Amino acid sequence: MATTNVRARPVRYSVVLLAAIAVFICYMDRVVISVAIIPMAGDFGWSPEEQGRVLSSFFVGYLLTQVAGGWLAERYGGKIVLGAGVLFWSAFTLLTPVAAAGGMLALLVTRVLMGVGEGVTFPSIYAMFGRWIPAEERSRGVGILWSMIPLGSVFALLATPWIVGRWGWEMAFYAFGLIGFVWWAAWQRMATARPELHPKITPAELAEIHGSDADKAPDTPPPPLGLLLRTPAVWAIIVCHFCANWGSYVLLAWMPTYINQGLGVDFAAVGIFTMIPALFSFLSLNLGGWLADRMIRSGMQVTRVRKILQAVGFGGSALILAVVGYVESVPLAIALMSLGNIFGGATAGGFGVNHLDIAPRGAGVIMGLSNTAGTIPGIVGVYISGLILQTTGSWTLVFQTAAGVLLFGLLFYLAFASSKKLFD
């Protein structure tokens, strides 16, 4: 009897999908307070400065575990580190309403500890991607991963007002916090730290994953921190990550308030209007990763691809942020925000995947370094934006500050970035 030879779906696709879902949950749990803080501030009488303190406190904890998370993932495997992180932050998401009722200090401590759990997310995933994804697929993998940031944000922005309107803001934290425990069960069953350890991996897929590195030991130690910090190309990624996150964290934290108070949109419709730019970001991040891989396959030099897409991403986003604050029309403001996110999606094929170019087996540590720098705007940028609003009431100044930071990052990246494999 003749048999049909049907090639099974590559195992790495399931690993990438589960890692992407972890990022979805990460941002869903992170963003819920950006919407819930509006009724919370009314219940507890918080000023804009106090709201900024609550929103930024998460990033204190998030800052603490970036490098450690990358090192632990390189040493013990991304599977165990990411799984532990999801359980930890989900538990503190559940505890948020109880902490808020206990006072500002209790809430700030809870938010810091939630950040501690989420801090290992990207370093541990990059450590796994360096082992699981072939070089010619890495931009797309990072595009998929990063696209979960707006998708998780959209889900939270849509679901939170609906939950708050029916059961109160407390229920939003309870409902979202439980989802991480469900993900963890699937992660334990379907993922391994390295492809060699997966029971369903085929020799053909292993050869495809390793490519020219097939003779390299999979547990090659990551490069020392001192060596990384003496490398200009690593600093290009670090500075770029800081600048990218200044814009993204400010918008993530304050955009619901901007739409509600700055543009005068009713609270119940905040999620719908915020959803539109985020959906464009989801699409464009995937497109940016796909485009980068396609440009590289066509023969274009990898460093050139990274710099071109970074210029599109940062340059276009900065232009939009420089002018959007002057717009009073809600449809036009949302359209401009969407256009800015379309430009921003190109960064998935720019600095976003550059860690894996430089050191596939040390990408978790490099991501830990760059995301440490990228977390600082979550503390400083979000808080400063609250102070700007409290002292000047100017959304234009908030956005133009972010635009200036993006332009600085672009110039630094163009000067020092490289795709050459410097380690491994």
C-alpha positions in Angstrom: 0.0 0.0 0.0 1.3 3.4 -0.9 1.9 5.8 1.9 1.7 9.6 1.9 4.8 11.3 3.2 3.4 14.3 5.1 6.0 16.4 6.8 5.1 17.1 10.4 4.9 20.7 11.6 8.4 21.8 12.9 8.5 21.5 16.7 10.2 25.0 16.9 6.9 26.6 15.8 5.2 25.4 18.9 8.0 26.8 21.1 7.8 30.1 19.4 4.0 30.2 19.7 4.1 29.4 23.4 6.9 32.0 24.0 4.8 34.6 22.1 1.7 33.7 24.2 3.9 34.3 27.4 4.6 37.9 26.1 0.9 38.3 25.4 0.1 37.4 29.0 3.0 39.6 30.2 1.6 42.7 28.6 -2.0 41.9 29.3 -1.2 41.8 33.0 1.0 44.9 32.7 -1.5 47.0 30.8 -4.6 46.3 32.9 -3.6 48.9 35.5 -3.2 51.5 32.7 -7.0 51.4 32.3 -8.0 50.3 35.8 -6.0 53.2 37.3 -8.7 55.6 36.1 -11.4 54.2 38.5 -8.8 53.3 41.1 -7.6 57.0 41.2 -11.2 58.0 41.7 -11.7 55.5 44.6 -8.5 56.3 46.4 -8.2 60.0 45.5 -4.8 59.8 43.7 -3.2 62.8 42.1 -1.5 62.6 38.7 1.9 62.4 40.4 0.6 59.5 42.6 -0.8 57.7 39.5 2.6 58.1 37.8 4.2 56.6 40.9 1.9 53.6 40.8 2.4 53.1 37.0 6.2 53.4 37.2 6.8 51.3 40.3 6.4 48.1 38.3 9.5 49.0 36.4 11.7 49.1 39.5 11.2 45.4 39.9 11.4 44.8 36.2 14.8 46.5 36.1 16.3 44.2 38.8 16.0 40.8 37.0 16.9 41.5 33.4 20.6 40.6 33.4 20.1 37.9 36.1 17.3 36.4 34.1 19.4 36.3 30.9 22.3 34.7 32.8 20.1 32.1 34.5 18.4 31.3 31.2 21.8 30.7 29.5 23.0 28.7 32.5 19.9 26.6 33.4 17.7 27.0 30.3 15.0 29.4 29.3 12.2 26.9 29.9 12.5 26.9 33.7 13.3 30.6 34.0 10.4 31.8 31.9 8.0 29.3 33.5 9.0 30.5 37.0 8.7 34.1 36.0 5.1 33.7 34.6 4.0 32.0 37.8 5.6 34.7 40.0 4.1 37.7 38.2 0.7 36.1 37.8 0.5 35.6 41.6 1.2 39.3 42.2 -1.3 40.3 39.6 -3.9 38.4 41.6 -2.8 40.2 44.8 -3.0 43.7 43.3 -6.6 44.6 44.6 -5.8 43.4 48.1 -2.6 45.4 48.1 -4.4 48.6 46.9 -6.9 48.2 49.7 -4.0 48.0 52.1 -2.6 51.4 51.1 -0.1 53.0 48.7 3.0 51.3 50.1 1.5 47.8 49.9 0.5 48.5 46.3 3.9 49.8 45.3 5.6 46.7 46.8 3.2 44.4 44.9 3.8 46.2 41.7 7.6 46.0 42.2 7.4 42.3 42.8 5.2 41.8 39.8 8.0 43.5 37.8 10.6 41.2 39.3 8.6 38.2 37.7 8.1 39.9 34.4 11.8 40.9 34.1 13.0 37.5 33.1 10.6 37.2 30.1 12.5 38.6 27.2 16.0 37.5 28.3 14.9 33.9 28.8 13.0 33.8 25.5 16.0 35.3 23.6 18.2 32.6 25.2 15.8 30.0 23.8 15.5 31.6 20.4 19.3 31.6 20.0 19.1 27.8 20.3 15.7 27.1 18.6 15.5 29.4 15.6 17.6 29.1 12.4 19.4 32.3 11.5 17.2 32.9 8.4 14.0 32.8 10.5 15.1 35.0 13.5 13.7 38.3 12.3 10.3 36.7 11.8 10.5 35.0 15.2 11.3 38.3 16.9 8.6 40.0 14.9 6.0 37.4 16.1 7.3 37.8 19.7 7.2 41.6 19.7 3.8 41.7 18.0 2.3 40.1 21.1 3.1 43.3 23.0 0.3 45.3 21.2 -1.9 42.3 20.9 -1.8 41.7 24.7 -2.2 45.4 25.3 -5.3 45.5 23.0 -6.9 42.6 24.8 -6.4 44.3 28.1 -7.6 47.6 26.8 -10.7 46.1 25.4 -11.5 43.6 28.2 -10.7 45.8 31.2 -13.3 48.5 30.7 -15.9 45.8 30.1 -14.9 43.9 33.2 -14.7 47.1 35.3 -18.2 48.2 34.1 -19.8 44.9 35.2 -17.8 43.6 38.2 -15.5 46.4 39.3 -11.8 47.0 38.7 -10.7 44.4 41.2 -12.1 41.6 39.0 -9.9 42.5 36.1 -6.8 41.7 38.1 -8.3 38.4 39.4 -9.3 37.2 35.9 -6.0 38.1 34.2 -3.9 36.7 36.9 -5.3 33.2 36.5 -4.4 32.9 32.9 -0.7 32.6 33.6 -1.2 29.4 35.5 -3.0 27.8 32.6 -0.1 28.8 30.2 2.5 27.3 32.6 0.8 23.9 32.4 1.1 23.9 28.6 4.7 25.2 28.7 5.8 22.3 30.9 4.4 19.8 28.5 5.4 21.3 25.2 8.7 23.1 25.6 12.4 22.2 26.3 15.3 24.5 26.9 17.2 23.2 23.8 15.9 21.4 20.7 18.2 18.4 21.4 16.1 17.7 24.5 12.7 17.6 22.8 11.3 14.1 22.4 9.5 14.9 19.1 12.4 16.7 17.3 13.6 15.1 14.1 17.2 14.9 12.9 16.2 17.0 9.8 14.8 19.8 12.0 17.9 19.7 14.2 20.1 20.1 11.2 17.9 23.0 9.9 18.1 24.8 13.3 21.8 24.5 13.7 22.8 25.2 10.2 26.5 26.2 10.1 26.7 25.8 13.8 25.9 22.1 13.8 29.3 21.2 15.2 29.0 23.7 18.1 28.2 22.6 21.6 24.7 23.7 22.5 25.7 24.8 26.0 28.4 27.2 24.9 28.8 29.7 27.8 27.7 33.3 27.2 30.4 35.9 26.8 31.5 37.8 30.0 29.6 40.9 30.9 32.8 43.0 30.8 33.5 42.0 27.2 30.0 42.7 26.2 30.1 46.2 27.7 33.3 47.0 25.9 31.7 46.3 22.5 30.3 49.3 20.6 27.7 47.1 18.7 26.3 46.0 22.0 26.0 49.6 23.2 24.1 50.4 19.9 21.5 47.9 20.9 21.4 49.1 24.6 21.0 52.7 23.7 18.4 51.9 21.0 16.4 49.8 23.4 16.4 52.7 25.9 15.1 55.1 23.3 12.5 52.8 21.9 11.1 52.0 25.3 10.9 55.7 26.2 8.3 56.1 23.5 6.5 52.8 23.9 6.3 52.8 27.7 5.0 56.4 27.8 2.3 55.6 25.3 1.5 52.3 27.0 1.1 53.9 30.4 -0.6 57.2 29.4 -2.4 56.6 26.2 -5.7 55.5 27.8 -5.6 58.7 29.9 -4.7 60.8 26.8 -7.6 59.4 24.9 -10.0 59.8 27.8 -8.9 63.2 29.1 -6.8 64.7 26.3 -9.1 63.9 23.5 -12.3 63.8 25.5 -13.3 60.2 24.7 -15.8 58.5 27.1 -14.1 56.0 29.4 -16.2 53.1 28.1 -14.8 53.7 24.6 -11.2 54.1 25.6 -10.3 50.5 24.8 -11.8 50.7 21.3 -9.9 53.8 20.3 -6.6 52.6 21.8 -7.1 49.3 20.0 -6.7 50.7 16.5 -3.0 51.9 16.7 -2.1 48.7 18.6 -3.6 46.5 15.9 -1.5 48.3 13.3 1.5 47.7 15.5 0.7 44.0 15.6 0.6 43.8 11.8 3.6 45.9 11.2 5.9 44.2 13.6 5.2 40.9 11.9 5.8 42.6 8.5 9.0 44.2 9.7 10.4 40.8 10.7 9.3 39.1 7.5 10.7 42.0 5.4 14.1 41.8 7.1 14.4 38.1 6.5 13.4 38.6 2.9 15.9 41.4 2.3 18.7 39.2 3.8 17.7 36.2 1.6 17.9 38.5 -1.4 21.6 39.1 -0.7 21.5 42.4 1.1 24.2 42.8 3.8 22.7 42.1 7.2 24.0 45.2 8.9 22.6 47.4 6.1 19.2 45.7 6.6 19.2 46.4 10.3 20.1 50.0 9.8 17.6 50.7 7.1 14.7 49.2 9.0 15.8 51.0 12.2 15.8 54.3 10.3 12.3 53.7 9.1 11.1 52.7 12.5 12.6 55.4 14.6 12.5 58.2 12.0 8.9 57.7 11.1 7.7 57.3 14.7 9.6 60.4 15.8 7.9 62.5 13.0 4.5 61.4 14.1 5.1 62.0 17.8 6.4 65.5 17.0 3.1 66.6 15.5 0.3 64.5 17.0 0.1 66.6 20.1 -1.2 69.5 18.1 -4.2 67.5 16.7 -7.6 68.0 18.4 -9.6 65.7 16.1 -10.0 62.2 17.6 -10.1 60.4 14.3 -7.0 62.2 13.0 -5.1 61.7 16.2 -5.8 58.0 16.2 -4.9 57.8 12.5 -1.5 59.5 13.2 -0.8 57.2 16.1 -1.6 54.2 13.8 0.8 55.5 11.2 3.5 55.9 13.8 3.0 52.3 14.8 3.3 51.2 11.2 6.7 52.9 11.0 7.7 51.5 14.4 7.1 47.9 13.3 10.2 48.0 11.2 12.3 47.9 14.3 11.6 44.2 14.7 14.0 43.7 11.8 16.3 46.4 13.2 17.7 46.5 16.7 15.1 44.0 17.9 16.8 41.0 16.4 20.4 42.3 16.5 21.1 40.5 19.8 20.8 37.2 18.0 23.1 38.4 15.2 25.9 39.2 17.6 25.7 36.2 19.9 23.1 33.5 19.3 24.2 31.6 22.4 24.5 34.8 24.5 21.5 36.7 23.3 19.7 36.2 26.6 22.5 38.1 28.4 22.6 40.8 25.8 18.8 41.2 26.0 19.1 41.4 29.7 21.6 44.3 29.4 19.6 46.1 26.7 16.2 45.6 28.4 17.7 46.8 31.7 18.4 50.1 29.9 15.0 49.8 28.2 13.3 49.6 31.6 14.7 52.9 32.9 12.2 54.9 30.7 9.4 52.9 32.3 10.5 54.5 35.6 11.8 57.8 34.5 9.8 58.4 31.3 6.5 57.5 32.7 7.0 59.4 35.9 8.4 62.5 34.1 5.4 62.4 31.7 3.1 62.5 34.8 5.0 65.5 36.1 4.8 67.3 32.7 1.1 66.8 32.7 0.7 68.0 36.3 2.8 71.1 35.8 2.0 72.1 32.2 -1.0 70.0 31.1 0.7 69.6 27.7 0.4 66.3 25.9 2.3 67.9 23.0 5.4 68.3 25.3 5.1 64.7 26.4 5.1 63.4 22.8 7.8 65.7 21.5 10.1 64.7 24.4 9.7 61.0 23.2 10.3 62.1 19.6 13.6 63.7 20.6 14.7 60.6 22.4 14.0 58.4 19.4 16.0 60.6 17.1 19.0 60.4 19.4 18.7 56.6 19.5 18.6 56.4 15.7 21.8 58.4 15.3 23.6 56.3 17.8 22.5 53.1 16.2 23.5 54.2 12.7 26.9 55.1 14.0 27.8 51.9 16.0 25.5 49.0 15.1 26.8 45.8 13.5 25.4 42.4 12.6 28.7 40.6 12.7 28.8 37.6 15.0 31.2 38.8 17.6 30.7 36.0 20.1 30.1 32.2 20.1 
